[in-house]
């Protein structure tokens, strides 16, 4: 009886999670950058909406380094006089949920090993150099975010320019 009850609770929980995932996907699909984000290798209907929701409006970042700093996958600086640290840990200032989403994307890339993907090629190069797991995963997440910033910003920029021109012509 307890096993049947546990299975029943598990089934209800699974249905609820799936309904929430579908709702997240429907909501995210209304965002203009949705198709651009989902076209990126490693991003699907589950991780795409998470990525869009956690990052928000990418145009609020002045440059790609600001996005990586927001997420917390940028290396911390530690210098004093002539001393310069060789190995710098990441800042981890941003959302841990966003970093987890990025690591899930990186893990998916490693499992599929798409040789033509620049992020996978970069992580594979770091692995071949003997870098630890966390180092090459963080470096891959950093590179992925730079590409994300470039693609989404390039997609949104023409629309913002067109809206600004329309506002000027209305005046």
Secondary structure, DSSP 8 states (H G I E B T S, - for coil): -HHHHHHHHHHHHHHHHHHHHHHHHHHHTTSTTHHHHHTSTT--TTHHHHHHHHH--GGGSSSHHHHHHHHT-SB---EETTEE-SS--B---S-HHHHHHHHHHHHHHHHH--TT-HHHHHHHHHHHTT--HHHHHHHHHHHHHHHHHHHHHHHHHHHHHHHHHHHHHH-
